[in-house]
């Protein structure tokens, strides 16, 4: 009897023990159809099918990667949007797919390349040229592996203020320049009479002018008569609404010399870029041109009396058209990005109200206004938001001085000429 009691007790204990055993768990799984996304800097949107036997969800991801679980037609998907990469460095992340406390997991790897490296010495043309310029710009790196030698050729060249007395119809010049100096042949040849006309809306007595020979003084006298009689209308306003970006004062020097023959870095800082660098990270250049009128020379059969040698003929050019108008630059420097700074600068120009964040950006802007006054003298002013407003007021009311903007040339044979600018950028 004693043994039977022990047996029944053990049986009861075993039965109780079996009732408390947990039921075996199923094998949960999460299987995405793809486990990797590769994209370029532009980003991508992709829908990936996911098979599973559990209620999974995507885990945390960085801001540039947007993920969402989607159910469609009884199937589950993961929608992935990789946003554009505005940086030059590549980036990657892992998207976790989870169920419970890591009862089931899967991962999806995302890799995105960076954007193409920005050439922080990129050459670009200002909109300041009011005629077809058709530039061709190249450069070579010299033996020191630092200095760049630029060659820029085109049909029209901006009139550097230091050249002004050399720029008049009929003058013979070299087609090669460093944009800071210009070689002419006023003393080498004797010139024949020329006939000039203008596109300016003036009376017939001013529309044409005969000169016994090309002359800066006589040409400038005629121009003064034209500007006095000039109505306030011209050939067209060119206002650059998309500013050119510069990344350093070396870059600014390149843009200034290559476009205008002006050392913009020295104009705004008082020192060459080799001695002083810009204090802020982003620079914007707004340029404006009002092409008021041009003068045109009726190219003579024989512009000079002398026979032109083959050596001279190669580089010799005769100034044909000279374009006059008003031009100005606004340079803006900031520690904010290009897009934000441009948006706020344009709102300031138009006198629009700024919100709180825009006010912070506006207060960070340093502005430089470069223009020609009524006497044709180059001026530079430094300021902030008020100066930005002044720039916009002046260009919309045509307050600047009328100056020679650019010129074109003919060859000795009377064909359209090209000018070639060569300069070094240490």
Secondary structure, 3 states (H helix, E strand, C coil): CHHHHHHHHHHHHHHHHHHCCCCCCCCCCEEECCCEEEECCCCEEEEEEEEECCCCEECCCCCCEEEEEEEECCEEEEEEEECCCCCCCCEEEEEEEEECCCCEEEEEEEEECCCCCCCCCCCCCCCCCCCCCCCEEEEEECCCCCCEEEEEEECEEECCHHHHHHCCCCCEEECEECCCCCCECCCCCCECCEEEEECCCCCHHHHEEEECCCCHHHHHHHHHHHHHHCCCCCCEEEECCCCEEECCHHHHHHHHHHHHCCCHHHHHHCCCCCCCCCCCCEEEEEEEEEEEEEEEEECCCCCECCCCCHHHHHHEEEEEEEEEEEEEEEEEEECCCHHHHHHHHHHHHCCCCCCHHHHHHHHHCEEEEEEECCCCCEEEEEECHHHHHHHHHHHHHCCCCCEEEEEEEECCCCCECCEEEEEEEC
